Amino acid sequence: MSTTTSIKKYLRKQFFPTIWCAGCGNGIVLGAILRAIENIGWEKDNIVMVSGIGCSSRTPGYVDFNTLHTTHGRSIGFATGVKFANPDFKVIVVTGDGDATAIGGNHFIHAARRNIDLTVILFNNYIYGMTGGQGSPTTPVGSKSTTTPYGNIDNPFDISRLAVAAGASYVARGTVYHATALNKLIENGMRKKGFSLIETLVNCQTYYGRPNDLKTPIRLLKWFKENSLSVKAADKLPPEKVKGKFLTGVFADIDKPEFCESYKKLVDKVSVNGGN
């Protein structure tokens, strides 16, 4: 049985075709998520997928898991509650650069700080794609959007390094161009105990590409190819060769106490000691 055939059992086929724009990279990320789940062997009934608001956050509507579509910026907050209520659930958060790092920024950094066992797959398309193409916290300097028609002057977040600084156990960045590598990055994040972030650069030719002379999916995918550099390769190059490139690969992979397990140990300790 091919991988494509085997992952179809995870889909709600009645909701296809998707509402995503033709050529959008979100479907590539969806496929990577399902291939990772298939490789690990998780049961559908033991998976909870949580999203907020945005193009990426439509993903739960297409999968046959327990799903929760929440309010803007609150996906990680809701997911924290789900995991805390039932630590046996495999909780996946799908979110976007605006959803997770603008209105949802505090939820993002504090879930990483607590190291709660969530797999956060963040679709970064440099823009608010669903609500009209406004600039987001990751829009590159100089890029045009509906709110920065003369070029963005805000410095963007480096989401992966933000997650590392906040204390995440596993942090990686991939792109939809490097689809095979993305499959493995997501799978490794799902296998990791603790807070995992997989930042995925996704093409949005509709709202990011058109105003920035990257009007087709192919041009954006080529842009990912030409402007990316693996972390391992960057370590061997002089700074001038790395400048202007975005890095891909694994930024953090560490073992540390997970929040739900630490909380259970505290409860057990207090119960044994009679609350003293």
Backbone as CSV, one residue per row, in Angstrom:
resi,resn,N_x,N_y,N_z,CA_x,CA_y,CA_z,C_x,C_y,C_z
1,MET,0.850,-1.199,0.000,0.000,0.000,0.000,0.882,1.244,0.000
2,SER,0.611,2.200,-0.915,1.403,3.419,-0.967,1.071,4.321,0.211
3,THR,2.016,5.248,0.520,1.785,6.186,1.617,0.563,7.049,1.342
4,THR,0.406,7.470,0.074,-0.735,8.313,-0.288,-2.047,7.601,0.005
5,THR,-2.114,6.324,-0.335,-3.329,5.546,-0.083,-3.557,5.361,1.412
6,SER,-2.483,5.085,2.155,-2.634,4.772,3.579,-3.058,5.975,4.403
7,ILE,-2.696,7.187,3.987,-3.067,8.365,4.797,-4.482,8.854,4.493
8,LYS,-5.111,8.316,3.449,-6.469,8.758,3.116,-7.460,8.411,4.212
9,LYS,-7.127,7.390,5.009,-8.057,7.000,6.077,-8.163,8.070,7.162
10,TYR,-7.237,9.016,7.178,-7.271,10.082,8.167,-8.082,11.295,7.700
11,LEU,-8.609,11.265,6.504,-9.250,12.448,5.916,-10.773,12.385,5.993
12,ARG,-11.381,13.543,6.149,-12.829,13.680,5.993,-13.077,14.043,4.528
13,LYS,-13.185,13.040,3.702,-13.191,13.240,2.252,-14.398,14.048,1.779
14,GLN,-15.468,14.048,2.576,-16.671,14.768,2.161,-16.456,16.283,2.133
15,PHE,-15.370,16.760,2.742,-15.122,18.199,2.777,-14.090,18.635,1.737
16,PHE,-13.759,17.736,0.828,-12.838,18.074,-0.258,-13.634,18.407,-1.512
17,PRO,-13.076,19.289,-2.372,-11.782,19.954,-2.308,-11.732,20.999,-1.201
18,THR,-10.527,21.375,-0.822,-10.353,22.334,0.273,-10.715,23.737,-0.191
19,ILE,-10.821,24.629,0.768,-11.094,26.035,0.438,-9.804,26.820,0.205
20,TRP,-8.643,26.164,0.335,-7.374,26.863,0.118,-7.216,27.256,-1.348
21,CYS,-6.516,28.338,-1.579,-6.277,28.810,-2.944,-5.514,27.765,-3.750
22,ALA,-5.742,27.742,-5.037,-4.985,26.845,-5.915,-3.492,27.158,-5.787
23,GLY,-2.702,26.102,-5.561,-1.259,26.290,-5.424,-0.782,26.574,-4.026
24,CYS,-1.692,26.755,-3.064,-1.313,27.022,-1.677,-0.524,25.840,-1.116
25,GLY,0.493,26.146,-0.308,1.328,25.095,0.264,0.743,24.400,1.475
26,ASN,-0.414,24.840,1.956,-0.984,24.234,3.162,-1.265,22.747,2.997
27,GLY,-1.646,22.344,1.799,-1.917,20.921,1.567,-0.673,20.067,1.703
28,ILE,0.487,20.621,1.373,1.749,19.892,1.538,2.005,19.640,3.019
29,VAL,1.718,20.640,3.852,1.914,20.481,5.290,0.925,19.462,5.853
30,LEU,-0.314,19.519,5.402,-1.306,18.531,5.830,-0.820,17.118,5.509
31,GLY,-0.313,16.923,4.300,0.211,15.615,3.931,1.361,15.182,4.818
32,ALA,2.253,16.117,5.148,3.400,15.803,6.012,2.939,15.384,7.404
33,ILE,1.914,16.070,7.932,1.370,15.724,9.247,0.826,14.297,9.235
34,LEU,0.055,13.969,8.196,-0.568,12.646,8.132,0.464,11.544,7.922
35,ARG,1.494,11.817,7.139,2.547,10.812,6.954,3.302,10.566,8.254
36,ALA,3.520,11.630,9.026,4.189,11.463,10.318,3.348,10.607,11.256
37,ILE,2.048,10.869,11.310,1.151,10.087,12.168,1.130,8.630,11.734
38,GLU,1.085,8.395,10.423,1.084,7.026,9.901,2.376,6.299,10.295
39,ASN,3.506,6.985,10.185,4.791,6.354,10.518,4.887,6.017,12.008
40,ILE,4.338,6.897,12.838,4.400,6.671,14.284,3.396,5.605,14.712
41,GLY,2.226,5.594,14.043,1.207,4.603,14.372,0.205,5.061,15.412
42,TRP,0.005,6.366,15.541,-0.998,6.862,16.483,-2.399,6.458,16.036
43,GLU,-3.256,6.171,17.020,-4.655,5.873,16.743,-5.450,7.166,16.577
44,LYS,-6.374,7.164,15.619,-7.138,8.383,15.337,-7.888,8.899,16.557
45,ASP,-8.476,7.983,17.321,-9.290,8.396,18.462,-8.461,8.956,19.616
46,ASN,-7.142,8.809,19.528,-6.273,9.311,20.593,-5.593,10.613,20.208
47,ILE,-5.969,11.159,19.064,-5.375,12.405,18.570,-6.380,13.536,18.716
48,VAL,-5.899,14.678,19.185,-6.702,15.906,19.204,-5.941,16.967,18.418
49,MET,-6.569,17.502,17.385,-5.970,18.592,16.620,-6.715,19.877,16.923
50,VAL,-5.964,20.896,17.323,-6.541,22.173,17.756,-6.035,23.274,16.843
51,SER,-6.917,24.211,16.487,-6.486,25.356,15.682,-7.165,26.618,16.170
52,GLY,-6.652,27.741,15.701,-7.253,29.035,16.013,-8.013,29.551,14.804
53,ILE,-7.593,30.727,14.305,-8.245,31.326,13.145,-7.176,31.659,12.108
54,GLY,-7.478,31.369,10.852,-6.547,31.654,9.768,-6.637,30.581,8.705
55,CYS,-5.901,30.777,7.611,-5.919,29.782,6.538,-5.448,28.429,7.046
56,SER,-4.350,28.409,7.793,-3.821,27.146,8.318,-4.802,26.495,9.277
57,SER,-5.571,27.314,9.963,-6.467,26.806,10.999,-7.708,26.121,10.448
58,ARG,-7.832,26.067,9.129,-8.906,25.267,8.519,-8.541,23.784,8.490
59,THR,-7.274,23.468,8.769,-6.773,22.089,8.647,-7.613,21.070,9.425
60,PRO,-8.010,21.333,10.684,-8.784,20.317,11.421,-10.079,19.908,10.742
61,GLY,-10.622,20.761,9.901,-11.858,20.410,9.208,-11.703,19.282,8.211
62,TYR,-10.460,18.982,7.839,-10.212,17.981,6.807,-9.695,16.648,7.355
63,VAL,-9.538,16.538,8.678,-8.974,15.312,9.241,-9.964,14.626,10.170
64,ASP,-9.901,13.304,10.188,-10.843,12.498,10.959,-10.263,12.170,12.335
65,PHE,-9.957,13.215,13.101,-9.490,13.087,14.473,-10.492,13.783,15.390
66,ASN,-10.210,13.801,16.684,-10.900,14.734,17.566,-10.352,16.119,17.232
67,THR,-11.220,17.057,16.897,-10.738,18.358,16.451,-11.435,19.491,17.196
68,LEU,-10.714,20.599,17.302,-11.207,21.754,18.043,-10.766,23.012,17.308
69,HIS,-11.736,23.748,16.770,-11.464,24.992,16.047,-11.829,26.149,16.982
70,THR,-10.823,26.888,17.443,-11.045,27.844,18.526,-10.959,29.288,18.028
71,THR,-10.889,30.213,18.965,-10.851,31.632,18.636,-9.439,32.084,18.265
72,HIS,-9.360,33.282,17.696,-8.095,33.779,17.166,-7.044,33.926,18.269
73,GLY,-5.896,33.272,18.057,-4.783,33.393,18.989,-4.860,32.498,20.200
74,ARG,-5.917,31.694,20.306,-6.127,30.922,21.532,-5.924,29.421,21.343
75,SER,-5.401,29.019,20.209,-5.270,27.584,19.945,-4.376,26.894,20.970
76,ILE,-3.257,27.493,21.311,-2.338,26.860,22.262,-2.941,26.859,23.665
77,GLY,-3.688,27.897,24.009,-4.362,27.929,25.303,-5.386,26.808,25.438
78,PHE,-6.218,26.615,24.411,-7.191,25.524,24.421,-6.474,24.171,24.437
79,ALA,-5.424,24.047,23.640,-4.683,22.781,23.572,-4.046,22.443,24.918
80,THR,-3.579,23.459,25.625,-3.019,23.246,26.960,-4.072,22.646,27.885
81,GLY,-5.295,23.176,27.811,-6.378,22.638,28.633,-6.711,21.204,28.292
82,VAL,-6.720,20.876,26.993,-7.005,19.504,26.558,-5.937,18.550,27.090
83,LYS,-4.678,18.925,26.927,-3.580,18.058,27.359,-3.558,17.907,28.870
84,PHE,-3.839,18.985,29.578,-3.819,18.951,31.040,-4.966,18.081,31.561
85,ALA,-6.121,18.124,30.878,-7.275,17.328,31.304,-7.072,15.849,31.022
86,ASN,-6.399,15.534,29.907,-6.139,14.138,29.556,-4.740,14.021,28.948
87,PRO,-3.723,13.834,29.780,-2.344,13.770,29.276,-2.081,12.631,28.296
88,ASP,-2.990,11.648,28.222,-2.796,10.546,27.285,-3.092,10.932,25.843
89,PHE,-3.809,12.035,25.641,-4.089,12.481,24.277,-2.812,12.949,23.586
90,LYS,-2.724,12.693,22.284,-1.674,13.244,21.438,-2.227,14.546,20.859
91,VAL,-1.733,15.667,21.334,-2.325,16.960,20.984,-1.439,17.687,19.967
92,ILE,-2.043,17.998,18.827,-1.365,18.716,17.748,-2.038,20.070,17.585
93,VAL,-1.244,21.125,17.535,-1.762,22.467,17.285,-1.334,22.892,15.888
94,VAL,-2.289,23.313,15.067,-1.951,23.921,13.784,-2.329,25.390,13.865
95,THR,-1.381,26.245,13.530,-1.557,27.676,13.732,-0.753,28.433,12.689
96,GLY,-0.963,29.726,12.619,-0.243,30.548,11.658,0.651,31.563,12.331
97,ASP,1.418,32.286,11.536,2.348,33.264,12.101,1.616,34.392,12.823
98,GLY,0.464,34.801,12.313,-0.304,35.834,13.005,-1.031,35.283,14.210
99,ASP,-1.689,34.143,14.041,-2.463,33.505,15.104,-1.594,33.200,16.322
100,ALA,-0.373,32.702,16.088,0.471,32.235,17.195,1.346,33.314,17.805
101,THR,1.799,34.277,16.996,2.809,35.204,17.525,2.343,36.649,17.646
102,ALA,1.112,36.942,17.209,0.554,38.283,17.434,-0.413,38.203,18.612
103,ILE,-1.690,37.975,18.357,-2.659,37.897,19.450,-2.387,36.700,20.364
104,GLY,-1.765,35.640,19.816,-1.490,34.457,20.627,-0.076,34.380,21.169
105,GLY,0.672,35.469,21.115,2.079,35.438,21.483,2.367,34.970,22.896
106,ASN,1.580,35.436,23.861,1.842,35.029,25.249,1.556,33.552,25.470
107,HIS,0.492,33.031,24.855,0.216,31.596,24.963,1.391,30.792,24.398
108,PHE,1.928,31.269,23.298,3.025,30.576,22.618,4.264,30.483,23.519
109,ILE,4.718,31.600,24.039,5.967,31.579,24.807,5.802,30.870,26.147
110,HIS,4.624,30.971,26.759,4.457,30.346,28.076,4.228,28.839,27.977
111,ALA,3.614,28.376,26.894,3.515,26.923,26.696,4.902,26.332,26.468
112,ALA,5.743,27.061,25.736,7.124,26.611,25.538,7.885,26.640,26.863
113,ARG,7.668,27.691,27.635,8.348,27.815,28.941,7.957,26.677,29.869
114,ARG,6.674,26.345,29.911,6.205,25.250,30.773,6.643,23.891,30.241
115,ASN,6.911,23.833,28.946,7.280,22.573,28.287,6.155,21.549,28.372
116,ILE,4.941,22.021,28.088,3.811,21.098,28.041,3.865,20.313,26.734
117,ASP,3.453,19.056,26.769,3.646,18.130,25.656,2.651,18.399,24.526
118,LEU,2.968,19.384,23.702,2.179,19.732,22.524,3.097,19.723,21.308
119,THR,2.550,19.335,20.176,3.268,19.488,18.909,2.622,20.635,18.157
120,VAL,3.329,21.748,18.052,2.803,22.950,17.394,3.401,23.045,15.995
121,ILE,2.545,22.968,14.995,2.986,23.092,13.610,2.518,24.457,13.119
122,LEU,3.473,25.351,12.961,3.171,26.747,12.673,3.408,27.031,11.197
123,PHE,2.333,27.337,10.494,2.408,27.655,9.061,2.798,29.139,8.945
124,ASN,3.984,29.415,8.482,4.461,30.795,8.362,4.465,31.203,6.894
125,ASN,3.474,32.031,6.520,3.424,32.521,5.131,3.699,34.025,5.043
126,TYR,4.195,34.597,6.140,4.647,36.003,6.182,3.503,37.013,6.079
127,ILE,2.262,36.571,6.275,1.148,37.466,5.978,-0.109,36.992,6.720
128,TYR,-1.085,37.876,6.893,-2.429,37.445,7.294,-3.183,37.091,6.019
129,GLY,-3.214,35.807,5.689,-3.749,35.395,4.400,-5.260,35.340,4.329
130,MET,-5.935,35.084,5.445,-7.381,34.873,5.402,-8.159,36.183,5.491
131,THR,-7.575,37.188,6.113,-8.341,38.397,6.436,-7.974,39.609,5.590
132,GLY,-7.212,39.412,4.507,-6.995,40.524,3.602,-5.563,40.883,3.293
133,GLY,-4.598,40.088,3.735,-3.217,40.328,3.344,-2.492,41.391,4.128
134,GLN,-2.876,41.569,5.400,-2.166,42.531,6.238,-0.782,41.998,6.618
135,GLY,0.117,42.910,6.967,1.422,42.502,7.452,1.306,41.783,8.784
136,SER,2.141,40.762,8.979,2.115,39.975,10.205,3.421,40.176,10.969
137,PRO,3.572,39.540,12.150,4.832,39.666,12.893,6.036,39.053,12.188
138,THR,5.815,38.316,11.083,6.946,37.714,10.372,7.160,38.310,8.980
139,THR,6.377,39.310,8.601,6.565,39.931,7.288,7.966,40.523,7.198
140,PRO,8.759,40.113,6.203,10.132,40.625,6.114,10.194,42.130,5.907
141,VAL,11.273,42.726,6.392,11.493,44.160,6.186,11.534,44.440,4.681
142,GLY,10.794,45.465,4.273,10.745,45.848,2.871,9.617,45.214,2.093
143,SER,9.000,44.166,2.629,7.930,43.482,1.908,6.639,44.294,1.950
144,LYS,5.873,44.188,0.879,4.615,44.919,0.767,3.442,44.050,1.204
145,SER,2.465,44.708,1.811,1.213,44.055,2.183,0.131,45.116,2.132
146,THR,-1.105,44.747,2.441,-2.182,45.744,2.394,-2.010,46.818,3.460
147,THR,-1.308,46.511,4.543,-1.060,47.506,5.595,0.343,48.097,5.514
148,THR,1.178,47.576,4.619,2.521,48.146,4.403,2.740,48.308,2.902
149,PRO,1.930,49.143,2.246,1.994,49.232,0.780,3.308,49.821,0.259
150,TYR,4.060,50.500,1.122,5.337,51.076,0.703,6.532,50.278,1.215
151,GLY,6.246,49.116,1.800,7.306,48.267,2.330,7.306,48.261,3.845
152,ASN,7.407,47.081,4.432,7.367,46.916,5.880,8.643,47.452,6.532
153,ILE,8.494,48.203,7.630,9.667,48.707,8.344,9.827,48.048,9.715
154,ASP,8.872,47.185,10.110,8.981,46.466,11.390,9.952,45.302,11.254
155,ASN,10.781,45.105,12.274,11.639,43.925,12.297,10.797,42.691,12.605
156,PRO,10.917,41.620,11.832,10.084,40.432,12.050,10.626,39.550,13.165
157,PHE,9.739,38.755,13.731,10.143,37.706,14.661,10.918,36.621,13.918
158,ASP,11.919,36.064,14.580,12.487,34.776,14.178,11.809,33.752,15.088
159,ILE,10.745,33.136,14.583,9.872,32.315,15.418,10.621,31.140,16.041
160,SER,11.439,30.481,15.279,12.140,29.307,15.810,13.088,29.692,16.947
161,ARG,13.820,30.767,16.770,14.741,31.178,17.834,13.981,31.708,19.049
162,LEU,12.808,32.285,18.829,11.955,32.695,19.935,11.538,31.478,20.756
163,ALA,11.175,30.390,20.093,10.779,29.173,20.789,11.944,28.563,21.566
164,VAL,13.140,28.611,20.984,14.328,28.111,21.685,14.554,28.919,22.956
165,ALA,14.492,30.247,22.825,14.724,31.118,23.980,13.670,30.924,25.063
166,ALA,12.441,30.584,24.647,11.355,30.398,25.613,11.444,29.056,26.333
167,GLY,12.225,28.106,25.806,12.437,26.862,26.528,11.846,25.610,25.917
168,ALA,11.498,25.635,24.632,10.912,24.459,23.994,11.902,23.296,23.951
169,SER,11.381,22.075,24.008,12.228,20.877,23.950,12.727,20.592,22.539
170,TYR,11.868,20.859,21.552,12.227,20.556,20.163,11.782,21.712,19.290
171,VAL,12.706,22.221,18.486,12.402,23.325,17.585,13.048,23.045,16.234
172,ALA,12.240,23.145,15.173,12.772,22.924,13.831,12.053,23.835,12.848
173,ARG,12.737,24.094,11.735,12.113,24.885,10.665,12.306,24.166,9.336
174,GLY,11.218,24.074,8.575,11.279,23.488,7.244,10.491,24.344,6.270
175,THR,10.436,23.922,5.028,9.650,24.626,4.019,8.843,23.614,3.214
176,VAL,7.820,24.097,2.523,7.033,23.196,1.696,7.785,22.800,0.432
177,TYR,8.827,23.520,0.072,9.673,23.090,-1.040,10.449,21.838,-0.642
178,HIS,10.995,21.847,0.574,11.771,20.710,1.067,10.821,19.725,1.753
179,ALA,9.909,19.165,0.959,8.788,18.401,1.519,9.243,17.126,2.219
180,THR,10.215,16.430,1.670,10.668,15.174,2.282,11.295,15.439,3.645
181,ALA,12.119,16.488,3.716,12.732,16.845,4.999,11.670,17.277,5.998
182,LEU,10.630,17.974,5.519,9.554,18.432,6.400,8.840,17.249,7.050
183,ASN,8.616,16.178,6.301,7.978,14.988,6.868,8.715,14.532,8.123
184,LYS,10.037,14.466,8.037,10.838,13.954,9.144,10.878,14.933,10.307
185,LEU,10.959,16.231,10.021,10.976,17.224,11.094,9.692,17.139,11.923
186,ILE,8.556,16.992,11.246,7.278,16.896,11.954,7.196,15.590,12.735
187,GLU,7.618,14.503,12.131,7.588,13.211,12.832,8.450,13.264,14.093
188,ASN,9.650,13.814,13.993,10.529,13.904,15.167,9.925,14.787,16.254
189,GLY,9.242,15.856,15.840,8.578,16.715,16.813,7.454,16.001,17.533
190,MET,6.702,15.179,16.812,5.604,14.415,17.423,6.135,13.368,18.401
191,ARG,7.269,12.812,18.104,7.850,11.787,18.981,8.462,12.383,20.244
192,LYS,8.736,13.667,20.245,9.429,14.299,21.365,8.476,14.559,22.522
193,LYS,8.903,14.213,23.726,8.121,14.533,24.934,8.425,15.964,25.333
194,GLY,7.379,16.784,25.397,7.559,18.185,25.732,7.025,19.073,24.620
195,PHE,7.286,20.363,24.715,6.782,21.332,23.737,7.638,21.275,22.478
196,SER,6.996,20.955,21.351,7.693,20.893,20.075,7.115,21.932,19.125
197,LEU,7.994,22.668,18.470,7.574,23.618,17.437,8.218,23.234,16.116
198,ILE,7.395,23.080,15.094,7.904,22.921,13.739,7.371,24.106,12.930
199,GLU,8.238,25.079,12.706,7.878,26.241,11.891,8.017,25.844,10.426
200,THR,6.950,26.036,9.662,6.936,25.621,8.266,6.681,26.819,7.371
201,LEU,7.623,27.123,6.514,7.453,28.236,5.578,6.565,27.777,4.430
202,VAL,5.447,28.477,4.270,4.402,28.086,3.326,4.184,29.211,2.324
203,ASN,4.040,28.854,1.058,3.812,29.868,0.028,2.379,30.372,0.035
204,CYS,2.229,31.702,0.030,0.921,32.345,-0.162,1.081,33.322,-1.321
205,GLN,0.876,32.814,-2.532,1.034,33.682,-3.690,-0.096,34.699,-3.803
206,THR,-1.248,34.410,-3.189,-2.404,35.290,-3.320,-2.171,36.635,-2.639
207,TYR,-1.699,36.611,-1.382,-1.565,37.867,-0.648,-0.125,38.286,-0.375
208,TYR,0.804,37.310,-0.273,2.195,37.716,-0.095,2.934,37.780,-1.430
209,GLY,2.696,36.813,-2.283,3.441,36.739,-3.533,3.139,37.860,-4.506
210,ARG,1.872,38.130,-4.745,1.500,39.096,-5.793,2.079,40.495,-5.574
211,PRO,1.998,41.064,-4.354,2.562,42.413,-4.187,4.083,42.436,-4.126
212,ASN,4.718,41.254,-4.046,6.166,41.196,-3.874,6.871,40.490,-5.033
213,ASP,6.262,40.574,-6.217,6.854,40.036,-7.447,7.158,38.545,-7.353
214,LEU,6.325,37.821,-6.618,6.413,36.364,-6.522,5.013,35.820,-6.765
215,LYS,4.512,36.021,-7.964,3.086,35.911,-8.233,2.570,34.487,-8.443
216,THR,3.472,33.519,-8.539,3.019,32.147,-8.770,3.579,31.229,-7.693
217,PRO,2.923,30.090,-7.461,3.452,29.132,-6.485,4.876,28.701,-6.817
218,ILE,5.167,28.508,-8.098,6.496,28.040,-8.493,7.560,29.070,-8.138
219,ARG,7.264,30.342,-8.346,8.253,31.378,-8.024,8.514,31.436,-6.529
220,LEU,7.466,31.275,-5.732,7.665,31.271,-4.283,8.435,30.040,-3.820
221,LEU,8.148,28.890,-4.395,8.876,27.677,-4.037,10.354,27.814,-4.421
222,LYS,10.624,28.395,-5.580,12.020,28.638,-5.969,12.689,29.608,-5.005
223,TRP,11.916,30.576,-4.536,12.460,31.543,-3.576,12.866,30.834,-2.286
224,PHE,12.032,29.896,-1.828,12.402,29.103,-0.652,13.700,28.337,-0.901
225,LYS,13.797,27.729,-2.061,14.993,26.944,-2.396,16.242,27.821,-2.410
226,GLU,16.148,28.972,-3.059,17.324,29.820,-3.279,17.754,30.608,-2.047
227,ASN,16.853,30.800,-1.098,17.167,31.643,0.046,17.299,30.890,1.360
228,SER,17.207,29.558,1.314,17.331,28.763,2.528,18.715,28.149,2.632
229,LEU,19.067,27.827,3.859,20.362,27.212,4.143,20.193,26.356,5.380
230,SER,20.687,25.145,5.351,20.536,24.270,6.513,21.407,24.758,7.665
231,VAL,20.971,24.485,8.860,21.726,24.872,10.056,23.129,24.273,10.014
232,LYS,23.220,23.017,9.610,24.521,22.343,9.564,25.456,22.997,8.559
233,ALA,24.919,23.358,7.391,25.745,24.019,6.381,26.180,25.403,6.843
234,ALA,25.268,26.125,7.501,25.574,27.481,7.959,26.704,27.495,8.982
235,ASP,26.780,26.446,9.806,27.833,26.374,10.821,29.231,26.313,10.218
236,LYS,29.319,25.890,8.963,30.619,25.718,8.321,30.996,26.881,7.405
237,LEU,30.096,27.874,7.308,30.310,28.979,6.383,30.646,30.271,7.123
238,PRO,31.378,31.189,6.481,31.627,32.498,7.084,30.334,33.312,7.135
239,PRO,30.248,34.277,8.053,29.006,35.047,8.224,28.488,35.694,6.954
240,GLU,29.375,36.161,6.078,28.911,36.847,4.872,28.177,35.904,3.916
241,LYS,28.444,34.600,4.021,27.753,33.635,3.178,26.376,33.265,3.732
242,VAL,26.178,33.522,5.012,24.921,33.181,5.679,23.955,34.365,5.689
243,LYS,24.499,35.570,5.617,23.675,36.778,5.704,22.587,36.786,4.628
244,GLY,21.370,37.087,5.050,20.248,37.166,4.131,19.542,35.845,3.878
245,LYS,20.076,34.749,4.402,19.446,33.443,4.246,18.624,33.109,5.486
246,PHE,17.578,32.306,5.316,16.891,31.773,6.490,17.334,30.330,6.670
247,LEU,17.500,29.936,7.927,18.048,28.627,8.241,16.943,27.594,8.407
248,THR,17.220,26.375,7.969,16.288,25.267,8.119,16.979,24.130,8.866
249,GLY,16.162,23.253,9.430,16.696,22.134,10.186,16.307,22.207,11.648
250,VAL,17.055,21.541,12.495,16.734,21.440,13.921,17.539,22.468,14.709
251,PHE,16.835,23.289,15.479,17.467,24.329,16.300,17.632,23.891,17.747
252,ALA,16.771,22.993,18.214,16.856,22.495,19.596,16.260,21.101,19.655
253,ASP,16.896,20.238,20.425,16.391,18.882,20.651,16.966,18.430,21.990
254,ILE,16.251,18.748,23.063,16.763,18.511,24.408,15.724,17.759,25.236
255,ASP,16.194,17.098,26.257,15.316,16.395,27.186,15.210,17.188,28.480
256,LYS,13.986,17.450,28.901,13.745,18.197,30.132,12.382,17.798,30.682
257,PRO,12.095,18.079,31.943,10.810,17.676,32.532,9.615,18.256,31.782
258,GLU,8.593,17.418,31.592,7.369,17.852,30.920,6.345,18.282,31.955
259,PHE,5.552,19.281,31.644,4.687,19.945,32.617,3.667,19.004,33.261
260,CYS,2.921,18.245,32.462,1.881,17.369,33.016,2.477,16.328,33.955
261,GLU,3.620,15.772,33.573,4.271,14.775,34.418,4.771,15.403,35.718
262,SER,5.314,16.616,35.617,5.796,17.305,36.824,4.634,17.639,37.752
263,TYR,3.500,18.030,37.176,2.329,18.358,37.981,1.798,17.123,38.701
264,LYS,1.759,15.981,37.995,1.288,14.742,38.621,2.192,14.344,39.793
265,LYS,3.489,14.503,39.621,4.420,14.184,40.710,4.169,15.078,41.912
266,LEU,3.866,16.344,41.651,3.576,17.279,42.743,2.296,16.872,43.476
267,VAL,1.251,16.510,42.712,-0.014,16.087,43.321,0.198,14.837,44.158
268,ASP,0.936,13.867,43.621,1.199,12.629,44.358,1.963,12.912,45.644
269,LYS,2.920,13.818,45.558,3.727,14.162,46.732,2.881,14.819,47.821
270,VAL,2.045,15.752,47.399,1.186,16.453,48.350,0.167,15.489,48.973
271,SER,-0.377,14.586,48.155,-1.360,13.622,48.662,-0.767,12.695,49.687
272,VAL,0.455,12.240,49.434,1.131,11.343,50.380,1.429,12.039,51.689
273,ASN,1.790,13.301,51.599,2.174,14.054,52.797,0.976,14.711,53.490
274,GLY,-0.208,14.405,53.040,-1.394,14.964,53.659,-1.536,16.454,53.476
275,GLY,-0.915,16.980,52.416,-1.040,18.399,52.125,-0.067,19.272,52.893
276,ASN,0.821,18.686,53.674,1.783,19.481,54.427,3.046,19.714,53.593
